[in-house]
Amino acid sequence: MNTLLRIDSSLRIKDSYSRRMGDYFVKQWILKHPDGSVIERDTAKKMTPHLTQQTFDAFLNENLYSEDLLLSDKLIDELYKSSEILITCPMYNYGIPSSLKAYFDLVIRTKKTFTYDNGIKGLLSGKKAHLISVMGGIHSLPGGMNPLETHLTSILNHLGITDISYFPLESTASPERISEKTELVETAIFKYLN
Ligand SMILES: Cc1cc2nc3c(=O)[nH]c(=O)nc-3n(C[C@H](O)[C@H](O)[C@H](O)COP(=O)(O)O)c2cc1C
């Protein structure tokens, strides 16, 4: 069965472009996969704790305990259950939201989601990822990725995920033509899924 893990990270619960496009993606995805299921994870509504030495030590030594280890196990379980991962990501101060970074700091775990023997090998290969990146200004070079896409692509590749689709929306701070630009991204999502 197809399972989509949706990860949202905008601090704006209302009027967020990344959440709006995430809603659109999920609606279209369900039409395509009527038997599929969706797992929702929201790093802004329910903050992921920052990685601490206690938790990192527990990652490396199974005899040690950390409360956040249980959360890390749960988040990793959600990733393994999913065949596809949708990440909606606004730009904050030139990067991804700190809550989303904290999420990845908890799921990037040696022997759990990657191994490090002869170089790095991600253990989540075979899954698809979809990135909706949204920013107030313009940050991508012509024909190139924006910094959110570059960072998240490195993270996903580290986990073994290389099949990634990209849906960027830039200049949300400029009100002119914003609905037209949003509709263009939604059309790209529609074409991708149909
Ligand atoms: C704390 C904060 C920092 C931001 N930093 C940037 C930035 O560095 N570059 C940029 O283009 N937009 C920046 N923005 C604008 C957001 O990326 C923009 O409003 C985007 O639409 C937010 O996504 P959302 O609509 O899903 O909430 C920032 C917004 C906030 C709240």
PDBQT file of the ligand as one rigid body, heavy atoms in Angstrom, charges set to zero:
ROOT
HETATM    1  C1  LIG A 201      11.479  34.433  10.692  1.00  0.00    +0.000 C 
HETATM    2  C2  LIG A 201      11.370  34.572   9.197  1.00  0.00    +0.000 A 
HETATM    3  C3  LIG A 201      12.524  34.631   8.437  1.00  0.00    +0.000 A 
HETATM    4  C4  LIG A 201      12.432  34.747   7.042  1.00  0.00    +0.000 A 
HETATM    5  N1  LIG A 201      13.588  34.754   6.307  1.00  0.00    +0.000 NA
HETATM    6  C5  LIG A 201      13.509  34.820   4.951  1.00  0.00    +0.000 A 
HETATM    7  C6  LIG A 201      14.694  34.778   4.154  1.00  0.00    +0.000 A 
HETATM    8  O1  LIG A 201      15.814  34.672   4.629  1.00  0.00    +0.000 OA
HETATM    9  N2  LIG A 201      14.558  34.868   2.800  1.00  0.00    +0.000 N 
HETATM   10  C7  LIG A 201      13.326  34.990   2.210  1.00  0.00    +0.000 A 
HETATM   11  O2  LIG A 201      13.258  35.032   0.979  1.00  0.00    +0.000 OA
HETATM   12  N3  LIG A 201      12.188  34.995   2.936  1.00  0.00    +0.000 NA
HETATM   13  C8  LIG A 201      12.251  34.917   4.284  1.00  0.00    +0.000 A 
HETATM   14  N4  LIG A 201      11.103  34.929   5.032  1.00  0.00    +0.000 N 
HETATM   15  C9  LIG A 201       9.801  34.981   4.337  1.00  0.00    +0.000 C 
HETATM   16  C10 LIG A 201       9.166  33.603   4.217  1.00  0.00    +0.000 C 
HETATM   17  O3  LIG A 201      10.032  32.684   3.580  1.00  0.00    +0.000 OA
HETATM   18  C11 LIG A 201       7.868  33.721   3.420  1.00  0.00    +0.000 C 
HETATM   19  O4  LIG A 201       6.961  34.542   4.136  1.00  0.00    +0.000 OA
HETATM   20  C12 LIG A 201       7.234  32.386   3.106  1.00  0.00    +0.000 C 
HETATM   21  O5  LIG A 201       6.049  32.627   2.368  1.00  0.00    +0.000 OA
HETATM   22  C13 LIG A 201       6.932  31.627   4.394  1.00  0.00    +0.000 C 
HETATM   23  O6  LIG A 201       6.301  30.396   4.099  1.00  0.00    +0.000 OA
HETATM   24  P1  LIG A 201       4.746  30.172   4.459  1.00  0.00    +0.000 P 
HETATM   25  O7  LIG A 201       3.972  31.109   3.562  1.00  0.00    +0.000 OA
HETATM   26  O8  LIG A 201       4.496  28.754   4.152  1.00  0.00    +0.000 OA
HETATM   27  O9  LIG A 201       4.565  30.495   5.904  1.00  0.00    +0.000 OA
HETATM   28  C14 LIG A 201      11.160  34.820   6.415  1.00  0.00    +0.000 A 
HETATM   29  C15 LIG A 201      10.001  34.761   7.203  1.00  0.00    +0.000 A 
HETATM   30  C16 LIG A 201      10.090  34.639   8.573  1.00  0.00    +0.000 A 
HETATM   31  C17 LIG A 201       8.839  34.560   9.407  1.00  0.00    +0.000 C 
ENDROOT
TORSDOF 0
